Amino acid sequence: MALTASHGVSGTYQPSNNDNIWVVTESSTGITSNFNFKFLCDVKNTSGTLLTRLKVPIHFASTSRGVFNISKVLSSYTTYNWDYDDTAASGCTNSVQAYNLAFGYEYSTGATSDIQVSTGVTTVSGNKVWNAALHPLEFLTYAQSEYLMASGSTANFLTELTSKRIHSDQKDWLYALHNSAISSLAIAFSTGASGTVTAAAADITRFPIGANIPGGIPSGTTSYTITPKGSGGNTVGAVFTIILDDRCSKYDSVDVFFLNKYGAVESFRFDRVRRDNFTSVKNTFRKNPYALNNTTGTYAYNRLDHAKSDYYNEMTQVTTLNSNFITEEEAQWLKQLINSPRVWMFDTQLIPINVRTSEYEQKYHINDKVFNLTLEVEHSFIDKAQAL
Protein backbone atom coordinates (compact mmCIF):
# COMPACT_ATOMS: atom_id res chain seq x y z
CA MET A 1 0.00 0.00 0.00
CA ALA A 2 1.04 3.60 -0.57
CA LEU A 3 -0.85 6.75 0.36
CA THR A 4 0.36 9.93 -1.33
CA ALA A 5 -0.83 13.54 -1.28
CA SER A 6 -0.56 16.35 -3.81
CA HIS A 7 -1.50 20.01 -3.51
CA GLY A 8 -3.20 22.28 -6.01
CA VAL A 9 -1.35 25.48 -5.08
CA SER A 10 2.43 25.71 -5.12
CA GLY A 11 4.58 27.56 -2.61
CA THR A 12 4.81 27.72 1.16
CA TYR A 13 2.30 30.57 1.50
CA GLN A 14 -1.28 30.32 0.28
CA PRO A 15 -4.20 32.76 0.66
CA SER A 16 -6.35 31.45 3.52
CA ASN A 17 -9.71 32.52 2.09
CA ASN A 18 -9.30 30.80 -1.26
CA ASP A 19 -9.61 27.10 -1.98
CA ASN A 20 -6.83 25.03 -0.43
CA ILE A 21 -7.23 21.66 -2.10
CA TRP A 22 -5.32 18.45 -1.43
CA VAL A 23 -5.74 15.21 -3.39
CA VAL A 24 -4.80 11.93 -1.75
CA THR A 25 -4.27 8.66 -3.61
CA GLU A 26 -4.23 5.14 -2.16
CA SER A 27 -2.66 2.64 -4.57
CA SER A 28 -3.86 -0.49 -2.77
CA THR A 29 -7.30 -1.69 -3.85
CA GLY A 30 -7.13 -4.10 -0.92
CA ILE A 31 -7.69 -1.07 1.29
CA THR A 32 -10.00 1.12 -0.78
CA SER A 33 -12.37 -1.78 -1.55
CA ASN A 34 -13.23 -2.26 2.14
CA PHE A 35 -16.61 -1.42 3.59
CA ASN A 36 -17.25 2.19 4.75
CA PHE A 37 -13.93 3.38 3.38
CA LYS A 38 -13.12 7.06 3.89
CA PHE A 39 -9.96 9.13 3.61
CA LEU A 40 -8.95 11.16 6.69
CA CYS A 41 -7.18 14.49 6.94
CA ASP A 42 -6.00 15.75 10.33
CA VAL A 43 -5.30 19.48 10.22
CA LYS A 44 -2.84 20.47 12.96
CA ASN A 45 -0.87 23.49 14.04
CA THR A 46 2.91 23.31 14.27
CA SER A 47 2.68 22.29 17.93
CA GLY A 48 0.82 19.17 16.88
CA THR A 49 -2.54 20.28 18.26
CA LEU A 50 -5.41 18.87 16.22
CA LEU A 51 -7.51 21.67 14.75
CA THR A 52 -10.00 19.39 13.04
CA ARG A 53 -10.37 16.01 11.34
CA LEU A 54 -11.95 15.86 7.91
CA LYS A 55 -13.40 12.76 6.24
CA VAL A 56 -14.24 12.21 2.57
CA PRO A 57 -15.26 9.13 0.59
CA ILE A 58 -13.53 8.07 -2.60
CA HIS A 59 -14.15 10.83 -5.11
CA PHE A 60 -16.96 9.99 -7.53
CA ALA A 61 -14.67 10.48 -10.54
CA SER A 62 -12.08 7.93 -9.39
CA THR A 63 -11.54 4.62 -7.64
CA SER A 64 -8.54 5.53 -5.51
CA ARG A 65 -8.55 9.28 -4.74
CA GLY A 66 -10.03 11.63 -2.19
CA VAL A 67 -10.28 15.42 -2.36
CA PHE A 68 -9.99 17.73 0.67
CA ASN A 69 -10.58 21.47 0.73
CA ILE A 70 -9.14 22.75 4.02
CA SER A 71 -9.64 26.47 3.39
CA LYS A 72 -12.67 26.83 5.70
CA VAL A 73 -10.68 25.35 8.57
CA LEU A 74 -7.60 27.53 8.13
CA SER A 75 -9.40 30.79 7.32
CA SER A 76 -10.95 30.74 10.79
CA TYR A 77 -7.44 30.86 12.27
CA THR A 78 -6.30 33.95 10.34
CA THR A 79 -7.58 37.42 11.20
CA TYR A 80 -5.64 40.66 10.89
CA ASN A 81 -3.23 42.92 12.79
CA TRP A 82 -3.56 46.68 12.97
CA ASP A 83 -2.86 49.43 15.48
CA TYR A 84 -3.91 53.00 14.78
CA ASP A 85 -1.25 54.21 17.21
CA ASP A 86 1.69 52.44 15.53
CA THR A 87 5.02 54.14 16.09
CA ALA A 88 7.21 51.40 14.60
CA ALA A 89 7.01 48.36 12.34
CA SER A 90 5.29 45.33 13.85
CA GLY A 91 4.95 41.65 12.99
CA CYS A 92 1.46 40.46 12.08
CA THR A 93 1.16 37.16 13.93
CA ASN A 94 -2.62 36.96 13.59
CA SER A 95 -2.41 37.21 9.81
CA VAL A 96 -0.51 33.94 9.27
CA GLN A 97 -1.23 30.36 10.30
CA ALA A 98 1.28 27.55 9.86
CA TYR A 99 -0.18 24.07 9.54
CA ASN A 100 0.70 20.40 9.20
CA LEU A 101 -1.44 17.65 7.68
CA ALA A 102 -1.67 13.98 8.54
CA PHE A 103 -3.53 11.82 6.02
CA GLY A 104 -4.95 8.38 6.61
CA TYR A 105 -8.14 6.41 6.23
CA GLU A 106 -10.80 4.42 8.02
CA TYR A 107 -12.79 1.36 6.98
CA SER A 108 -14.40 -1.81 8.23
CA THR A 109 -13.70 -5.33 7.03
CA GLY A 110 -17.40 -6.21 7.03
CA ALA A 111 -20.69 -4.38 6.64
CA THR A 112 -21.29 -4.45 10.40
CA SER A 113 -17.69 -4.69 11.62
CA ASP A 114 -16.04 -2.08 13.80
CA ILE A 115 -14.37 0.84 12.06
CA GLN A 116 -10.58 0.60 11.87
CA VAL A 117 -8.72 3.92 11.83
CA SER A 118 -5.22 4.56 10.46
CA THR A 119 -3.92 8.10 10.91
CA GLY A 120 -0.67 9.69 9.89
CA VAL A 121 -0.06 7.23 7.06
CA THR A 122 1.51 10.13 5.18
CA THR A 123 2.21 13.64 6.46
CA VAL A 124 2.83 17.10 5.04
CA SER A 125 4.48 19.99 6.88
CA GLY A 126 5.97 23.42 6.27
CA ASN A 127 2.93 25.16 4.76
CA LYS A 128 1.36 28.45 5.81
CA VAL A 129 -1.70 30.51 4.95
CA TRP A 130 -2.05 34.29 5.14
CA ASN A 131 -5.20 36.36 5.44
CA ALA A 132 -5.87 37.06 1.78
CA ALA A 133 -9.02 36.65 -0.31
CA LEU A 134 -8.01 36.83 -3.96
CA HIS A 135 -10.45 37.21 -6.82
CA PRO A 136 -11.10 33.72 -8.31
CA LEU A 137 -9.46 34.69 -11.62
CA GLU A 138 -6.47 36.10 -9.74
CA PHE A 139 -6.24 32.91 -7.72
CA LEU A 140 -6.23 30.72 -10.84
CA THR A 141 -2.81 32.13 -11.74
CA TYR A 142 -1.56 32.40 -8.15
CA ALA A 143 2.21 32.48 -7.88
CA GLN A 144 3.81 32.97 -4.47
CA SER A 145 6.66 34.96 -6.01
CA GLU A 146 4.26 37.79 -6.87
CA TYR A 147 3.55 38.36 -3.17
CA LEU A 148 6.54 37.05 -1.19
CA MET A 149 9.43 39.49 -0.99
CA ALA A 150 12.85 37.83 -1.10
CA SER A 151 16.34 38.34 -2.51
CA GLY A 152 16.00 39.22 -6.19
CA SER A 153 12.23 39.51 -5.89
CA THR A 154 10.04 42.14 -7.56
CA ALA A 155 7.03 41.32 -5.36
CA ASN A 156 4.81 44.23 -4.35
CA PHE A 157 3.64 45.25 -0.92
CA LEU A 158 0.24 43.81 0.01
CA THR A 159 -1.80 46.39 -1.87
CA GLU A 160 -3.19 46.72 -5.36
CA LEU A 161 -1.39 50.05 -5.76
CA THR A 162 2.26 50.75 -6.55
CA SER A 163 1.92 54.45 -5.68
CA LYS A 164 -0.53 56.36 -3.55
CA ARG A 165 -1.76 59.86 -2.83
CA ILE A 166 -2.15 60.76 0.83
CA HIS A 167 -2.22 63.94 2.89
CA SER A 168 0.75 64.88 5.02
CA ASP A 169 -1.35 64.45 8.19
CA GLN A 170 -2.92 61.14 7.09
CA LYS A 171 -1.86 57.91 8.74
CA ASP A 172 -1.22 54.98 6.45
CA TRP A 173 0.53 51.58 6.38
CA LEU A 174 2.23 49.16 4.03
CA TYR A 175 2.18 45.42 4.72
CA ALA A 176 4.80 43.04 3.34
CA LEU A 177 4.81 39.26 3.10
CA HIS A 178 8.53 38.59 3.41
CA ASN A 179 9.39 35.82 5.90
CA SER A 180 12.04 38.02 7.56
CA ALA A 181 13.70 38.88 4.22
CA ILE A 182 13.21 42.62 4.81
CA SER A 183 15.67 44.19 7.19
CA SER A 184 14.44 47.75 6.70
CA LEU A 185 12.65 50.18 4.42
CA ALA A 186 14.82 52.84 2.79
CA ILE A 187 12.92 56.12 2.47
CA ALA A 188 14.02 58.73 -0.08
CA PHE A 189 12.21 62.08 0.32
CA SER A 190 11.85 64.58 -2.51
CA THR A 191 13.75 67.13 -0.40
CA GLY A 192 16.88 64.97 -0.59
CA ALA A 193 16.49 63.75 2.97
CA SER A 194 16.43 60.04 3.71
CA GLY A 195 15.11 57.78 6.42
CA THR A 196 14.99 54.17 7.54
CA VAL A 197 12.21 52.09 9.03
CA THR A 198 13.48 48.96 10.75
CA ALA A 199 11.49 45.82 9.95
CA ALA A 200 10.24 43.15 12.32
CA ALA A 201 11.38 39.57 11.86
CA ALA A 202 8.07 38.02 10.81
CA ASP A 203 6.16 36.39 7.99
CA ILE A 204 4.21 39.64 7.50
CA THR A 205 5.28 43.04 8.77
CA ARG A 206 3.13 46.17 9.07
CA PHE A 207 5.01 49.43 8.38
CA PRO A 208 3.65 52.91 9.27
CA ILE A 209 4.45 55.03 6.21
CA GLY A 210 2.14 58.07 6.34
CA ALA A 211 2.02 60.84 8.91
CA ASN A 212 2.92 58.09 11.39
CA ILE A 213 6.21 57.19 9.65
CA PRO A 214 9.05 56.86 12.19
CA GLY A 215 11.08 60.08 12.16
CA GLY A 216 8.27 62.05 10.51
CA ILE A 217 7.96 63.59 7.05
CA PRO A 218 10.47 66.42 6.43
CA SER A 219 8.98 69.86 5.79
CA GLY A 220 8.64 70.69 2.11
CA THR A 221 8.31 67.08 1.01
CA THR A 222 6.05 66.52 -2.00
CA SER A 223 6.74 62.80 -2.51
CA TYR A 224 8.93 59.95 -1.32
CA THR A 225 9.86 56.43 -2.35
CA ILE A 226 9.90 53.35 -0.15
CA THR A 227 12.32 50.54 -0.99
CA PRO A 228 12.40 47.20 0.90
CA LYS A 229 15.98 46.23 1.74
CA GLY A 230 17.57 43.00 2.90
CA SER A 231 20.25 42.73 5.60
CA GLY A 232 22.96 43.21 2.98
CA GLY A 233 21.39 46.41 1.64
CA ASN A 234 20.02 44.66 -1.45
CA THR A 235 16.52 45.42 -2.74
CA VAL A 236 14.13 42.55 -2.01
CA GLY A 237 10.88 43.82 -3.54
CA ALA A 238 9.17 46.51 -5.60
CA VAL A 239 9.53 50.21 -4.80
CA PHE A 240 6.42 52.05 -3.56
CA THR A 241 5.85 55.79 -4.08
CA ILE A 242 3.94 58.17 -1.81
CA ILE A 243 2.66 61.43 -3.30
CA LEU A 244 1.59 64.09 -0.83
CA ASP A 245 -1.67 65.75 -1.86
CA ASP A 246 -2.57 68.57 0.49
CA ARG A 247 -5.41 70.15 -1.47
CA CYS A 248 -7.40 72.51 0.73
CA SER A 249 -11.02 71.87 1.66
CA LYS A 250 -13.52 73.93 3.63
CA TYR A 251 -14.96 70.71 5.04
CA ASP A 252 -13.63 68.69 7.94
CA SER A 253 -11.78 65.62 6.67
CA VAL A 254 -12.63 62.05 7.66
CA ASP A 255 -10.09 59.25 7.23
CA VAL A 256 -11.49 55.78 6.57
CA PHE A 257 -9.43 52.64 7.21
CA PHE A 258 -10.30 49.29 5.65
CA LEU A 259 -9.01 45.74 5.43
CA ASN A 260 -8.06 45.04 1.83
CA LYS A 261 -8.20 41.68 0.03
CA TYR A 262 -4.55 40.99 0.87
CA GLY A 263 -5.15 41.19 4.63
CA ALA A 264 -3.64 44.69 4.99
CA VAL A 265 -5.27 47.82 6.41
CA GLU A 266 -5.17 50.87 4.14
CA SER A 267 -6.49 54.42 4.49
CA PHE A 268 -8.44 56.81 2.30
CA ARG A 269 -9.49 60.39 3.01
CA PHE A 270 -12.94 61.90 2.46
CA ASP A 271 -12.69 65.70 2.55
CA ARG A 272 -15.87 66.95 0.88
CA VAL A 273 -19.41 67.43 2.16
CA ARG A 274 -20.50 65.08 4.94
CA ARG A 275 -24.06 64.35 6.04
CA ASP A 276 -25.22 62.55 9.19
CA ASN A 277 -28.66 60.97 9.50
CA PHE A 278 -30.18 59.24 12.50
CA THR A 279 -32.87 56.54 12.41
CA SER A 280 -34.81 55.81 15.57
CA VAL A 281 -36.60 52.52 16.23
CA LYS A 282 -39.17 52.46 19.05
CA ASN A 283 -41.17 49.63 20.58
CA THR A 284 -44.20 50.83 22.54
CA PHE A 285 -47.09 49.54 24.60
CA ARG A 286 -50.28 51.06 26.01
CA LYS A 287 -50.79 50.81 29.73
CA ASN A 288 -53.66 51.50 32.08
CA PRO A 289 -53.37 55.25 32.85
CA TYR A 290 -55.36 54.96 36.06
CA ALA A 291 -53.82 54.48 39.50
CA LEU A 292 -55.46 53.73 42.84
CA ASN A 293 -54.69 56.15 45.69
CA ASN A 294 -54.82 54.01 48.85
CA THR A 295 -55.03 57.11 51.04
CA THR A 296 -58.00 58.86 49.42
CA GLY A 297 -59.55 55.87 47.73
CA THR A 298 -59.67 57.64 44.38
CA TYR A 299 -58.97 55.90 41.10
CA ALA A 300 -57.74 58.45 38.54
CA TYR A 301 -54.93 59.26 36.19
CA ASN A 302 -52.22 61.90 36.22
CA ARG A 303 -52.22 64.01 33.07
CA LEU A 304 -48.39 63.95 33.10
CA ASP A 305 -48.23 60.15 32.93
CA HIS A 306 -47.76 58.33 29.62
CA ALA A 307 -50.62 56.14 28.47
CA LYS A 308 -48.44 55.10 25.56
CA SER A 309 -44.95 54.15 26.73
CA ASP A 310 -41.74 53.38 24.89
CA TYR A 311 -40.09 50.29 26.34
CA TYR A 312 -37.25 50.01 23.82
CA ASN A 313 -35.62 52.88 21.92
CA GLU A 314 -32.55 52.68 19.72
CA MET A 315 -30.94 55.07 17.25
CA THR A 316 -28.62 54.26 14.35
CA GLN A 317 -26.30 56.82 12.81
CA VAL A 318 -25.69 56.75 9.06
CA THR A 319 -22.99 58.99 7.60
CA THR A 320 -22.60 59.90 3.95
CA LEU A 321 -19.03 60.79 2.99
CA ASN A 322 -17.75 62.38 -0.21
CA SER A 323 -14.18 62.31 -1.46
CA ASN A 324 -12.20 64.68 -3.61
CA PHE A 325 -11.67 63.77 -7.27
CA ILE A 326 -10.03 60.36 -7.74
CA THR A 327 -8.14 58.66 -10.56
CA GLU A 328 -9.18 55.55 -12.50
CA GLU A 329 -6.58 53.54 -10.61
CA GLU A 330 -7.96 54.73 -7.28
CA ALA A 331 -11.50 53.94 -8.44
CA GLN A 332 -10.42 50.37 -9.18
CA TRP A 333 -8.64 50.05 -5.84
CA LEU A 334 -11.55 51.47 -3.80
CA LYS A 335 -13.81 48.59 -4.78
CA GLN A 336 -12.04 46.80 -1.95
CA LEU A 337 -13.34 49.43 0.49
CA ILE A 338 -16.93 48.75 -0.61
CA ASN A 339 -16.43 45.00 -0.14
CA SER A 340 -14.30 45.09 3.01
CA PRO A 341 -15.46 43.14 6.10
CA ARG A 342 -13.64 45.51 8.50
CA VAL A 343 -13.87 49.29 8.18
CA TRP A 344 -13.24 52.14 10.62
CA MET A 345 -13.44 55.94 10.43
CA PHE A 346 -11.64 58.53 12.51
CA ASP A 347 -14.05 61.15 13.84
CA THR A 348 -12.24 62.67 16.85
CA GLN A 349 -11.79 59.01 17.77
CA LEU A 350 -11.63 55.69 15.93
CA ILE A 351 -15.12 54.33 15.21
CA PRO A 352 -16.07 50.92 13.74
CA ILE A 353 -18.44 51.27 10.80
CA ASN A 354 -20.21 49.07 8.25
CA VAL A 355 -20.39 50.07 4.61
CA ARG A 356 -24.01 50.39 3.45
CA THR A 357 -23.14 51.29 -0.13
CA SER A 358 -23.94 48.08 -2.03
CA GLU A 359 -23.55 49.14 -5.64
CA TYR A 360 -20.39 50.52 -7.18
CA GLU A 361 -19.85 51.81 -10.68
CA GLN A 362 -16.31 51.67 -11.99
CA LYS A 363 -15.60 55.12 -13.41
CA TYR A 364 -13.43 55.88 -16.44
CA HIS A 365 -12.14 59.24 -17.61
CA ILE A 366 -13.24 58.52 -21.16
CA ASN A 367 -16.83 58.46 -19.90
CA ASP A 368 -16.63 60.91 -17.01
CA LYS A 369 -14.04 63.64 -17.08
CA VAL A 370 -13.91 63.92 -13.30
CA PHE A 371 -15.45 61.80 -10.55
CA ASN A 372 -15.28 61.14 -6.85
CA LEU A 373 -16.47 58.51 -4.37
CA THR A 374 -19.64 58.80 -2.31
CA LEU A 375 -19.79 56.33 0.56
CA GLU A 376 -22.68 55.61 2.93
CA VAL A 377 -21.65 54.00 6.21
CA GLU A 378 -23.51 52.90 9.30
CA HIS A 379 -21.97 53.28 12.74
CA SER A 380 -21.65 49.80 14.25
CA PHE A 381 -22.67 50.76 17.79
CA ILE A 382 -26.34 51.49 18.37
CA ASP A 383 -27.37 54.30 20.73
CA LYS A 384 -29.96 52.97 23.18
CA ALA A 385 -32.22 54.99 25.48
CA GLN A 386 -33.31 54.20 29.05
CA ALA A 387 -35.92 51.51 29.57
CA LEU A 388 -38.52 53.22 31.77
N, C-alpha and C positions, 0 to 999 in steps of 0.2 A: 504494500500500500504506500501511497505518497500523496500527501495533501499539500498543495501549493497555493499561493495567493499572489494576485497581480492587482495593480492600482491603476485607475483611469487618469490620474493627474500626476505629472512628474514634479520632482522637486521636494525639498524638505517642508516648505511652507505652502499651505493651501488656504484659500478663503473659507472661513468657517460657515458662512451662510449660503454657500453654493453646494451642489451635490459632491459628496465625497464617497465615491463608489469603489468597492473592492470585490473582485471576483475570485472565488475559491474553486479549486478543481481537485476532486478525489479520483485517482486513477484506478482504484480497486473496485470492481463491480461487486465483489464479495462483501463490501461494506455498504455501498450505496443501494444495493438491492434488498437490504433488510427492511423489516416492517418499521413504520413510523420514523423513517430516516429524516433528519434535519441537520443542516450545518449550523454551527455555533460561532459567534464572534463575541469575545469578551473585550470590551473597551476599557482600558485602564489608564490611570495617570502614571507618571514616571516613578512614583513611589510604589507602584504595584496595586494601588487601591482600585477595586472594581467600580467603574462608573455605571456600567449596565451590561447585560448580556442580551444579545440579539439572536433570534432563531429564524432561519428561512428553510423552506423545502428545496428540493432540486428544482432549478429554474425550468419553467415549462418548455423552453426552447432547447433544452439539453438533457442529457442523461447522467451528467457527472459534475455539474457546476451549480454553485449558489451565488447569489448577488446580494451584497450588503450595501446600504447607503447609510453611513454613520453621521451625516451632516447634522441631523436634528439633535443627536446626542451632544456633539461637540460645540454646536453653536450656543447651547445653553450654558457653557462654561467660559464663553468669551463675552466680555462687555466692552467697556471703554475706560480710558483714563483721561482726566482733564482737571485742571485747577486754574480758576480764573486769576488767582493771586500768584501764579508762577513767577519766580525770580531767577530760575536756573533751569537747565535741561533736566528732564526726569524720565526714568524708564517706565514703560507702560506694561506692567505685569498683568493687568486684567485683560489686556487686549490679545494675549497669546496663550494658547493651551497646548502643551506637549502631550502626546499620547502614545501608548503601545497597544498592540492588538495581539490577541491569542485566539487562533482559530482551532476548531475541533468539530465534533459532531456527536449526535446522540441517535440511538436506534434501539429496537428490541428484536430479539431473535424469533419471536413468535407474535401472533396478533394480540395475545393477552399477556405476553411476558413483560417483566419489569424493564424499564428504560435503562439502557447503559449509556453512560456519559463519558466522553473522552475530550478533555480540554487541553489546550496548549500543544496540540499536535504540530502546529507550525506557528511561529511568532514573527511579528514585525515590530520594529522599534525605530526611534529617531525621527519621527514625523511631528509636525506642529501645524496648528491652524491659527490664523489671525482674523480679527473681527472685520472682515470685508464682505460685501454683498455685491458682487459684480453682475453687470447686465448679462443675461444668458448668452448673447452673441459674443460679448467680451470674454466670457468664461470659456467658450468653445476653443478659443485660441490662447488660453492661459499659458503664460511662460513665466516662471519664477524670476528669471533674469530681468524682466521688465519692472519688477517691484523691489527686488532685494539688492540693496547697495553693497558693493564689494569691490575689491581691487580690479581696476580696469572696467568697471561697470558704468553704464550710462543710464541706470535706473533713476526714475524721478522720485521726488518726495511723494507722500501719500495724498495727492490731490490731483484733480484733473487739469489744473493750471500749471504753466511753467513760469508765469509772471503774474503779478497781482497789484491792483491799485488799492491802497489803504490810506487813511488819514494819519497824520503824525501822532495823534493822540488815541489811536485805535489799537487795541490789543489784538494780537493774532499769533498763530502757531504754525509750525511745520512739523509733520510727523515723518519719521523715516524707518523703514524696515531694513535693518542692517546687520543684525546679529553681531554687534560690537565692532563692526568694521569701521565705523566713524569714530574718530578720535575727537574731532572738533569741527565747527563750522567756521570758515574764513569769511569775514564780512568786509566788503570793499564799498565804502561810501563814495558818493559822487563828489564830495568835497576833497577827496584824497585821503581822508582818514580811514583807518582800518580797525577791525575788532575781531574778537574770537569768542565763540561760545563753546565751552567744553561739553562734550557729549557724555551720556551715561552709558555704561556697559550694559546693554540690554538687547533683546530681539528688536523692540521698537522703542524709539526715543521721541519724546515730545520736546520741541525747541520753541521757546518764546522768541518771536522775531518781529513783533510790531513795536508799539510804544513800550512794551514790556521787555524789549531785548536787553540782555545784560550789558551794562555800560551806557545804555541810552543811545538815542539817535543824535548825532552832532548837528548843531544849528546850521541852517543853510542847506541841509541835505535835500535833494530832489529825488534821488533814487539810490539803491544799493543792491549789490549782488551777494548771493549766499552760496558758498561752495563747500560741499561736504569733503572733509579731508581725513585720510587714514593716519595712523601713528607715524608713518614716514613722510608725511606732508604730501602724499600723492592724492589726487582727486579720485573719489570712489563713487561718484554719482553725478547726476545732472545739476547744472547751476540753476538757481532760482533767482528771479529778479523782483524786487519790490519797488513800486513807483509810488511816491507820495503825492496824493491828490487832496490838497487842502482848499477846495472850492468853498466859498462862503455860502452860508444859508441863514435866512432869518428864522428858521425853525430849529427847535431843539433836536439834536441828533439822537438816534436810538441804534445801538449796536446789537445785532442778532448773531447768536452763536449756534451752530448746528453740527451734528454728527454726519459726516459725509459717507459715501459708500465704501470708502477704504478704511473706515474705523477711526478717522481723524476729525478733530473739532476745528472748524474754520469760522471766520467772522465775516460779516457784511454789514455795512452801515446804511441806514435809512435816514435821510436828512431833509425830507420834504414834508408836506402837510401830514399831520397825524390826527386821527379821530378816535375817540373812545366812546363806546356804547355799553350800556349796562342793561341786562335782562334779568328781571325779577320773577321768580317762581314762588307762588304762595299756595299753601294748602289750608283750607279754612273749615270751620264747622259752626253751626248755630247752636247756641246754648239757651237754656231757660233764663230769661233776664230777671226773673223774680227771685227774691230772697226773703226768708222768714226772719223777722226780728223777734228773738225770744224774749226780749224785755217788754216790748210794747204789744206783741202779738200781731203786728201788721205783716202783711205779705205784699210787697211792692218791689218796684225796680228803681235803681238809681240811673238817672238820665246820662250819667258819665260812664256807665258800664257799657261793655261791648256785647251786643246780642250776637253779632257775627265776629268770631275770633280767628285770628291766624295762629295755627299751631306749628307751622313750619314755613320759614321764609329763607330763601337763598337768592344770591345775586351773582351773575356771571359777567365778567368784564371781557369785552371783545374790542381789540385794538386794530385799526387799519393803518398800515404803514406804507409810505411811498418813498421810493429811492430817487436818487438823481439819475441822469441818463446813464445807461449801461451799454456795453459793447455786445456784439454777437457772441463772442467767446464767454463773456460773463453770463449772458442769457442762457447759454447751454449749460454752464456750470451750476447755475442757481436752480435748475430742476432738482438738484439733490436737496436743496433747502425745502422745497415743496414736499418732497417724499421722505424727509428725515424723520426717524422715530424719536429723536431727542433734540429739542430746540429750547434755547433760553434767550431772553432779552435783558439788556441792562437799562433799568429805569430807576436811577438813584441807588438801586441795588439789583442783584441778579435775580431774575424771576423765571421760573419754568413756564413754558407756554406750549400750546398745541396749534399747529398750523391748520386753519379751517379752509384755506384756499385749496380747492380740489381740482380745478382745471387750470392748465398752464399752456399758453400759446408760445411756441418758440418764435421769437422775432428775428427778422432779417432786415438789414439796411436797404436791400433792394426793394423791399415792400414798404417799410416804414423808415423814414429818414432818421428819426430819433425815437427812442422809447425808454421806458423805465420799468420798474417792478412795483406792483401794488400787492401787498401781502395782508391777509386778514388772519389774525391770531387770537386764540382764546387763552386767557390766563388759567393755568391749571388748578389753582386753588380757588374754591368757591367761598364767597363771603356769606356766612350764615348769621341770622338774627337770633335774639333771645327767644326761647320757647316759654311763653307766658300762659 
